[in-house]
Amino acid sequence: MTKFRLASRVEDLPPYPFATIDKMKQGTLSKGVDLIDLSIGDPDLPTPKHIVNAMKMAVDNPEHHHYPSYVGMYPYRESVAHWYKKRFDVALDPATEVIALIGSKEGIGHIPLAFVNHGDIVLVPSPSYPVYSVGTLFAGGEPYIMPLKEENGFLPDLKAIPEDILKRTKLMFLNYPNNPTATVASDGFFKEVIGLAAKYGIIVCHDAAYSEIYYGSDRPMSFLEVDGARDVGIEFHSLSKTYNMAGWRIGFAVGNRDVIAGLGKIKTNIDSGVFQAIQESAVVALQTEDSTISEIREIYQDRRDVLYGGIKRLGIEASLPKATFYIWARAPSGFNATTFVERLLDKAGVLVTPGVGFGVYGEGNIRFAITQPIERLREAVDRMGKAL
Ligand SMILES: *Cc1c(COP(=O)(O)O)cnc(C)c1O
C-alpha cells in the first residue's frame, strides 16, 4: 500500500502535547478507576433551557436550511453589537465591525492566513492556548514567545521584546482573562499594548473567551474599551464558556474593520458560515438575563473555593483565580509538570493538565479545571490528600 506522507507543515508541528496524557487517561480508565477528570476546558453544565428551546424552534424553519451568510446573519451581528454596548459600553457597526465564527477557535486559527506572510513574526504568549502558535505555523509565520511570568502578574513584558523582532512582527495574540493562568489584564497594560502596536504596525488579536467567567464584582474589561484599540486590533469571543455552548460551535470577532474584512476573506474561501438555526439561538443566548449568568458564576465560585482551599491545605501553591474556570498551580518540589500529573493520576485517580502543554513557560505548573460538580472536587481533594 502507498504510504502517504503528511505535509511538512503538519509533520513539523511539535508533538501534540496532550497525546501522552490521553494515553495515560485511557490506561487508567481501562483499569476501572473512577477517574475525576479535571483536565477539560469544557463546561460540564448544560446549555440554559431557553437557548435549547430557541434551537428547537429554529431548526424547523426551512429558511435556515440554506447556506448561511459567510460573515453571519445581520440579526446575529446586531445582537453581538447590542451585547457589546450593554456589557462594555463599546459601540460597534454590525455591518463592518462584527463577524460570526464557527467557534472562536476557528477565527483564531484562520486569522494568520489573512495577514501573515512567510517569515513574519507573530507574538505568542507562553503558556497559552495552543491554537495561537499552530495557526501561526500553518500560515508560514514564526511564533516569537512572550513569557508570562508570575512576577509580572502573568502579563508579557513588552519592553523585553527586541526592536528587530518588533520590526518583523505582523500580529500579536493576547488572552485575558487568561487560560491557563486565571489572571486578568488592566487598562494600563492594554494601553501599553496599543502604543506598541501603533508604533510597529502590529495587529492585536485579543482572545476574550472568558470575559464572563469572573469572581467578585470586578468585571474583566474588553480590549476595545481602551482608546485606540480599534485602530490596531480585534477581539475574539466565544459563546462556549459563557452560555455552556461549547458543542454548538459559535463565536464572533469584533473590532478593526480591515482586520475583520481580512478574516472574512479567508472564511469566504474555506467555509460557509454557521448554521442559521444556531445563529438564531445565539441571538437568544446573548439576550440571556444577567441573573442566569450570575448563577453560573456562583457555581464556579463555590467550586473554586473548595478546590483552591483544598489544594492550599495540601501544600500545593497556587494564586487565587480572578476569572476563568481554571486554577494554575505549582507542582511541588521534586516534580515537574508531567511527573506530578502522573502521580495524581496513578495515586489519586485525578487527571489535571500539565502546564508544559501550554508552552515551555508552563513547565513546573499544572492546570485544574473546575468543570466537575462540587462533590467531585471535594472527593478529588480527599484523594490527593491521601496520595501526597
Ligand atoms: C475555549 C477557548 C477558546 C475557544 O472557544 P470556542 O469554543 O472555539 O469558541 C478560545 N480561546 C481560549 C483561550 C479558550 O480557552
The ligand as a Tripos MOL2 file, in Angstrom:
@<TRIPOS>MOLECULE
LIG
   15    15     1     0     0
SMALL
NO_CHARGES

@<TRIPOS>ATOM
      1 C1        -12.1140   27.5470   24.9500 C.3       1 LIG1
      2 C2        -11.2060   28.5720   24.3900 C.ar      1 LIG1
      3 C3        -11.4180   29.1180   23.1140 C.ar      1 LIG1
      4 C4        -12.2980   28.5040   22.0670 C.3       1 LIG1
      5 O1        -13.5840   28.5440   22.2080 O.3       1 LIG1
      6 P1        -14.5730   28.1740   21.0430 P.3       1 LIG1
      7 O2        -15.3660   27.0460   21.5860 O.co2     1 LIG1
      8 O3        -13.8260   27.7920   19.8190 O.co2     1 LIG1
      9 O4        -15.3540   29.4260   20.8360 O.co2     1 LIG1
     10 C5        -10.6280   30.1670   22.7020 C.ar      1 LIG1
     11 N1         -9.6520   30.6360   23.4900 N.ar      1 LIG1
     12 C6         -9.3960   30.1290   24.6840 C.ar      1 LIG1
     13 C7         -8.2850   30.7020   25.4920 C.3       1 LIG1
     14 C8        -10.1600   29.0640   25.1740 C.ar      1 LIG1
     15 O5         -9.8510   28.5280   26.3550 O.3       1 LIG1
@<TRIPOS>BOND
     1     1     2 1
     2     2     3 ar
     3     2    14 ar
     4     3     4 1
     5     3    10 ar
     6     4     5 1
     7     5     6 1
     8     6     7 2
     9     6     8 1
    10     6     9 1
    11    10    11 ar
    12    11    12 ar
    13    12    13 1
    14    12    14 ar
    15    14    15 1
@<TRIPOS>SUBSTRUCTURE
     1 LIG1         1 GROUP 0 **** ****
